[in-house]
Amino acid sequence: MRLSKILYCLIPFVLLWIIGCANPDEKKANELFDEALVLIRSGLYDQALETIDSIVNNYPKTELADRLVHGEVTIKGYTYKVFKNNIAPTYIAKEEMRLIGRALEIYAEDNGAYPTNEQGLNALIKKPTLPPQPKNWHGPYIKRTDFNDPWRNPYQYKLRLKYLDQYYCDLYSYGPNGKEGGDDDIHR
């Protein structure tokens, strides 16, 4: 009877000792993942991916890293690999197109029209030599050396007639597969 009372009193201490001896890497990996989720909710995908990558690279023997690598953890409805290879580049492409779109708007305000299809996006960084010559070119309108998307394919620019000689421009990326059409195309 006395032994059972001693064991009964020791069980909470043994449990606390076991919990205290838990893998510190596992705890750190879970803390980093929580930080990554906060970054994702804030729309900071690049920083979130860096944080998640650090879990996989710095704590590879943890259960969380193993689950991430083997696709058992979902992030925004995607496995880690899909999230890493598609979500972050898609976000970057949308942001880049937003900036290019703003530069196109400023170009159109200065010159009374968007660049022609022949002049293309390069009209934003170098004054076009092809007609029609821009009236008030005050560029460069954007700090870029190329207009490639995160998958190293050129952004697509098309000047289109809307109605009554009104023009608008289309700016888009073919997305991860680099081919026109399909669910992966990204439009501004």
ABEGO torsion letter per residue (X at the ends): XAAAAAAAAAAAAAAAAAAAABBAAAAAAAAAAAAAAAAAAAGBAAAAAAAAAAAAAABAABAAAAAAAAGABBBGGBBAAAAAAAAAAAAAAAAAAAAAAAAAAAAAAAAGBBBBAAAEAAAAABBBABOBBBABBAOBABBBABBBBAAGBBBBBBBBBABGGBBBBBBBBAEAAGBBEEAABBBX
